[in-house]
Amino acid sequence: MGLFIIFLIILYVVLATLFIRVVRKKTSNKLYKQLAVAFVILLPSWDVLLGFIVYYPACLFVPKNAIYETAETEGIYYEGDASKFLLILSDGRRFINSAESDYRQGFKYAEALITETGDTYTRHHVSPVIYRCESIPLRPDEFYKTPVDCKPVTSARSDYLVRTNIIAIGRAAIGTVHVYNRNTNKLMAEYRLAQRASSMSILGLPFFNWLRLADGSPEIVSCPEKSRFNYFQYDVLKPKR
């Protein structure tokens, strides 16, 4: 994959050079020539540049960590971008994003409003449906598996809602977490952060990251430096003993 991307970079440089030469031959307008150069620079890198432009100013005013009230509960109900996907495992079990971590924290169940489902490689949209994840018995030879499975239910049982939202802007993103008491609709806590993903191309060059050509996961930097986005709810809601 690395050699293939290097080949694509070389090919793009050649084609971009030819494009600029054609524009220069076709017109004497200085503005058009400058726009041609800007186009070939921004086409493979606009998302990275936009990420820088958004991320650093956002660090000045976006971060927030405020807890107004805490509570104990047997389970948590989730809505939003961080929990909308239902993963279907090869053995038929189903997971929502927070099911395993909630289980390990000591909660009896986790619930989520699902709008996407699929396996490790694919996903597709579905009509909104609530899934509840609870512990299940495993055979002795399945000790390595997390004993959790998720099933559709007609309504959420938990009194507490964790709603997440992610706004992606180029390679930057603004993430928010709000925790509510579902009985009173009272806001119990809120968390915000700004994030930026590193360039994923050879030699660190921003080359069509938005097409996801490179392998692996990007390095994520955030404000605040240590993100609590996936775990903030545990600072607010504790498992009932």
C-alpha positions in Angstrom: 0.0 0.0 0.0 2.9 2.4 0.8 4.5 2.0 -2.6 1.1 2.4 -4.3 0.5 5.7 -2.6 4.0 6.9 -3.5 3.2 6.0 -7.1 -0.1 8.0 -6.8 1.7 11.0 -5.4 4.2 11.0 -8.3 1.4 10.6 -10.8 -0.5 13.4 -9.2 2.5 15.7 -9.4 3.0 14.9 -13.1 -0.7 15.5 -13.9 -0.9 18.7 -11.8 2.2 20.1 -13.6 0.6 19.3 -17.0 -2.6 20.9 -15.9 -0.9 24.1 -14.8 1.0 24.3 -18.1 -2.2 23.9 -20.1 -3.8 26.7 -18.1 -0.8 29.0 -18.6 -0.9 28.3 -22.4 -4.7 28.8 -22.7 -4.9 32.1 -20.8 -2.8 35.2 -19.9 -5.1 36.0 -17.0 -2.9 36.1 -13.9 -5.9 35.3 -11.6 -6.7 32.1 -13.5 -3.1 30.9 -13.3 -3.1 31.5 -9.5 -6.4 29.7 -9.2 -4.9 26.7 -11.1 -2.0 26.5 -8.7 -4.3 26.8 -5.7 -6.5 24.1 -7.0 -3.8 21.5 -7.5 -2.5 22.3 -4.0 -5.8 22.2 -2.2 -7.4 19.3 -3.9 -5.3 16.6 -2.1 -4.9 18.6 1.2 -8.0 20.8 1.8 -9.2 18.7 4.7 -5.9 18.8 6.5 -5.6 22.6 6.1 -9.2 23.1 7.2 -8.5 20.9 10.2 -5.7 23.2 11.3 -7.7 26.3 10.7 -10.6 25.0 12.8 -8.8 23.1 15.6 -6.5 25.7 17.1 -9.1 28.5 17.5 -11.6 25.9 18.8 -9.1 25.0 21.6 -9.6 28.5 23.0 -13.4 28.2 23.6 -14.7 24.7 23.0 -13.4 22.6 25.9 -15.7 22.2 28.8 -16.1 19.7 31.7 -19.0 20.5 34.0 -20.9 18.1 36.3 -24.0 19.6 38.0 -25.4 16.4 39.5 -24.5 12.7 39.8 -26.6 9.6 40.3 -26.5 5.8 40.7 -28.2 3.6 38.1 -28.3 0.0 36.9 -27.9 1.0 33.3 -27.4 3.9 30.8 -29.4 4.8 27.7 -27.4 6.3 24.8 -28.3 8.4 21.8 -26.2 10.1 19.2 -23.1 9.8 17.0 -20.9 7.8 19.3 -23.4 5.0 20.0 -25.7 4.8 16.9 -23.8 1.8 15.4 -24.7 -1.9 16.2 -21.8 -4.2 15.5 -22.8 -7.8 14.5 -20.0 -10.2 15.4 -19.1 -13.4 13.5 -20.6 -15.5 16.2 -24.0 -13.7 15.9 -23.7 -11.6 19.0 -24.4 -7.9 18.8 -22.6 -5.0 20.4 -23.3 -1.3 20.8 -20.2 0.9 21.3 -20.4 1.3 25.1 -21.7 -2.2 26.0 -18.4 -3.7 26.9 -17.1 -0.7 28.9 -20.4 -0.3 30.7 -20.2 -4.0 31.7 -16.7 -3.6 33.0 -17.7 -0.5 34.9 -20.3 -2.6 36.8 -23.6 -1.6 35.1 -26.2 -4.3 34.5 -27.2 -3.2 31.1 -26.6 -0.6 28.3 -29.2 0.7 25.9 -28.8 2.7 22.7 -30.9 4.1 19.8 -29.4 2.4 16.8 -29.6 3.9 13.3 -26.7 2.0 11.6 -25.7 -1.7 11.7 -23.1 -4.0 10.1 -19.9 -5.9 10.7 -16.3 -4.9 11.0 -16.0 -3.9 7.4 -19.4 -2.6 6.3 -22.3 -0.6 7.7 -25.7 0.5 6.5 -28.5 2.7 7.8 -31.6 1.2 9.4 -34.8 2.5 10.9 -34.2 3.8 14.5 -34.6 1.0 17.0 -33.5 0.7 20.7 -31.2 -2.2 21.6 -30.5 -3.3 25.2 -27.3 -5.1 26.0 -27.2 -7.5 29.0 -24.8 -10.2 30.2 -25.2 -13.7 28.9 -23.7 -17.0 30.0 -20.6 -18.3 28.1 -19.1 -21.8 27.9 -15.8 -22.4 29.6 -14.0 -22.4 26.3 -15.4 -18.8 25.6 -13.6 -17.2 28.5 -11.9 -14.7 26.2 -15.3 -13.2 25.1 -17.1 -10.4 26.8 -20.4 -12.0 28.1 -22.7 -9.4 26.6 -25.3 -9.5 23.8 -27.8 -6.9 22.6 -31.4 -7.3 21.6 -34.1 -4.9 20.3 -36.6 -3.6 22.8 -39.7 -1.4 22.5 -38.5 1.3 24.9 -35.5 2.4 27.1 -35.5 1.3 30.7 -32.8 3.6 32.1 -33.7 6.9 33.8 -30.6 8.5 32.4 -29.7 9.6 28.9 -26.2 10.2 27.5 -26.4 12.1 24.2 -23.3 12.5 22.0 -22.7 14.7 19.0 -19.7 14.9 16.6 -19.3 17.6 14.1 -16.5 16.9 11.6 -14.8 19.8 9.8 -12.0 18.6 7.6 -9.6 16.7 9.7 -10.9 18.4 12.8 -14.0 17.6 14.9 -16.0 19.1 17.8 -17.4 16.5 20.2 -20.1 17.0 22.8 -21.5 14.8 25.6 -24.7 15.7 27.5 -26.1 13.7 30.4 -29.8 14.1 31.2 -32.3 12.8 33.8 -34.9 11.4 31.5 -37.7 11.8 34.1 -37.1 15.5 34.6 -35.3 16.3 31.4 -32.7 18.1 33.6 -29.2 18.5 32.3 -26.9 16.8 34.8 -23.5 17.3 33.1 -21.8 18.4 29.8 -18.5 17.8 28.2 -16.9 19.3 25.0 -13.6 18.9 23.2 -11.9 19.7 20.0 -9.9 17.1 18.1 -7.6 16.9 15.1 -6.5 13.8 13.2 -2.9 13.8 11.8 -2.2 13.3 8.1 -2.2 9.7 7.0 0.0 9.7 4.0 3.6 8.8 3.1 6.2 11.2 4.5 3.5 13.0 6.4 2.3 14.7 3.3 -1.4 15.5 3.2 -2.5 13.5 0.2 -6.2 12.8 -0.3 -6.8 11.8 3.3 -10.5 12.4 2.6 -10.4 9.4 0.2 -8.9 7.2 3.0 -6.1 5.9 0.8 -3.7 5.2 3.6 -3.7 2.2 6.0 -3.8 2.4 9.8 -5.3 4.8 12.3 -4.3 8.5 12.4 -2.8 10.1 15.5 -5.5 12.1 17.4 -4.7 15.3 19.3 -7.3 17.0 21.4 -8.2 19.9 23.7 -8.2 19.0 26.5 -5.1 16.9 26.0 -6.5 13.8 27.8 -9.9 13.1 26.2 -12.8 11.9 28.4 -15.3 11.8 25.4 -15.9 8.1 25.6 -15.8 7.9 29.4 -17.3 11.1 30.7 -20.6 9.4 31.6 -18.8 7.4 34.2 -17.8 10.5 36.1 -21.5 11.4 36.3 -23.3 8.0 36.6 -22.2 5.2 38.9 -23.4 1.6 39.0 -26.0 0.9 41.6 -24.8 -1.6 44.2 
